[in-house]
Amino acid sequence: MSEHHTRIDTDQLLAEIEELEQLKTGNTQVVKQAEIRVEESINQQRRSAENLQRALSKERTKNIKRAQAIVSSMKQNSSSVVRNTDVVQNNMKQLNDAIIEASSSIGILVQEAKERASSAEQLYLELSTDFMKTESFVQYRRFAVDMQNAIRERLSKLCNKEVSDSAMQLMTTSVIADIYKMDLLVTKGQALFDINWLEAKRILESTISQLKSAKSENYEEIGNHQSELLDINYWTEGRFNDLELELKNLNQRVSEGYNDSSYSNEMLMSDLNRIVELEKAKDLIISEARIAYNQSKMREDQALAAMDILIEDHQFSLVGKGFEGNDRRESFILRMQRHTDNAQIEVIVSPTSRIGEYNLYFRLDTKTYSDESVVRSITEALANDFKEAGLKIDVNPHCCAERLEPFNIARPTISDAARHLHNIPEPQQHAQI
């Protein structure tokens, strides 16, 4: 700390910061819209599942019936599935058991298909038609594209008229078995995808709605029964808008990814992990905005308290005041003048790197204050007055008189000379927002 300034200890501010209100998300309309969008996502999954079920033959539906029932149960509690390890393990065990049971029944289903067909050719035709019904479904392209290609190639070979009836039947039944296996592979893969996708959508819609509410509902008291809307993006150096934009981009990516077979479960999980990180970052960013705002307000309040003392106890009047560069994130500057002798004094309340700690600088003009003992008596008197007013400060009285440059009322500034003399830090490089 420079010998030319005083230090403000703001324990009270720290206490207030610890008691920051939680983000309000009570904008009923915004929350309702988010709930509607989540419901639309659920309906999207439901429609996709229904379309697939209609395309599947009875035999293929029968093969995945128990697995689908477990999947439906998992979806109903998708939030718990993703967040609770025990629930995840239990549901996955049930799903795997269902897949194993279905796999063990494939032989029976194949035999039933053989018995229904009057010939190997009929069996082949039914198989080909059944296969083509599900070939274009995004679930199959996402989780079983290699199996699809292999089955398609094997079916093309069966078109060869030179293949004997017995050989065709043997080859056909083998393909049928592989189709049933493919169905189970897709069912399992899509189950995990749907659960993670729905959880991602729920977090996205909830977080985006909370950010929207934050921009319109976070008010701060500014005195005289008035309040102002907290500009969260301003106080966070643009990080709020960055967060909002990334979430919107992720929302678009996840939404469009549902019907994009190239959007794998691995990609989805990576996005979901990032979404969870951003959900947590949301609360931190809003708290940072509140802290930055409260610190700025405290700097202003400290300076205004000093102004009242100088007016009431020392016969000074206001020359000008404001934040450096009209940026509320910077130092607050107060210039006062005494009408009896035109003596001027400047008070600068500057932020530090520590939350709840500020530096207070006195600048006395040389036109009136040239004697060091006079300077010391003035600073000591002001320190006592500040303490009596409840401002907790530690004063080093060894301030020296200096030449005060004209005060820029339109845009308060701290001169390079003043910074050098008092060791005042340079203003921060704020993001352009």
Stockholm file with secondary structure:
# STOCKHOLM 1.0

chainA/1-433         MSEHHTRIDTDQLLAEIEELEQLKTGNTQVVKQAEIRVEESINQQRRSAENLQRALSKERTKNIKRAQAIVSSMKQNSSSVVRNTDVVQNNMKQLNDAIIEASSSIGILVQEAKERASSAEQLYLELSTDFMKTESFVQYRRFAVDMQNAIRERLSKLCNKEVSDSAMQLMTTSVIADIYKMDLLVTKGQALFDINWLEAKRILESTISQLKSAKSENYEEIGNHQSELLDINYWTEGRFNDLELELKNLNQRVSEGYNDSSYSNEMLMSDLNRIVELEKAKDLIISEARIAYNQSKMREDQALAAMDILIEDHQFSLVGKGFEGNDRRESFILRMQRHTDNAQIEVIVSPTSRIGEYNLYFRLDTKTYSDESVVRSITEALANDFKEAGLKIDVNPHCCAERLEPFNIARPTISDAARHLHNIPEPQQHAQI
#=GR chainA/1-433 SS CCTTEEEEECHHHHHHHHTCCCCCCCCHHHHHHHHHHHHHHHHHHHHHHHHHHHHSCHHHHHHHHHHHHHHHHHHHTHHHHHHCHHHHHHHHHHHHHHHHHHHHTHHHHHHHHHHHCSSHHHHHHHHHHHHHHHHTCHHHHHHCHHHHHHHHHHHHHTTCTTSCHHHHHHHHHHHHHHHHHHHHHHHHHHHHHHHHHHHHHHHHHHHHHHHHHHHHHCEEEEETTEEEECCHHHHTTTHHHHHHHHHHHHHHHHHHHTTCTTSCHHHHHHHHHHHHHHHHHHHHHHHHHHHHHHHHHHHHHHHHHHHHHHHHHHCEEEEEEEEGGGCTTSCEEEEEEETTTCCEEEEEEEECSSTTEEEEEEEEETTTCCCHHHHHHHHHHHHHHHHHTTCCEECCCCCCEECCCCCCSSSCCCCHHHHHHHTCCCCCCCCCC
#=GC SS_cons         CCTTEEEEECHHHHHHHHTCCCCCCCCHHHHHHHHHHHHHHHHHHHHHHHHHHHHSCHHHHHHHHHHHHHHHHHHHTHHHHHHCHHHHHHHHHHHHHHHHHHHHTHHHHHHHHHHHCSSHHHHHHHHHHHHHHHHTCHHHHHHCHHHHHHHHHHHHHTTCTTSCHHHHHHHHHHHHHHHHHHHHHHHHHHHHHHHHHHHHHHHHHHHHHHHHHHHHHCEEEEETTEEEECCHHHHTTTHHHHHHHHHHHHHHHHHHHTTCTTSCHHHHHHHHHHHHHHHHHHHHHHHHHHHHHHHHHHHHHHHHHHHHHHHHHHCEEEEEEEEGGGCTTSCEEEEEEETTTCCEEEEEEEECSSTTEEEEEEEEETTTCCCHHHHHHHHHHHHHHHHHTTCCEECCCCCCEECCCCCCSSSCCCCHHHHHHHTCCCCCCCCCC
//
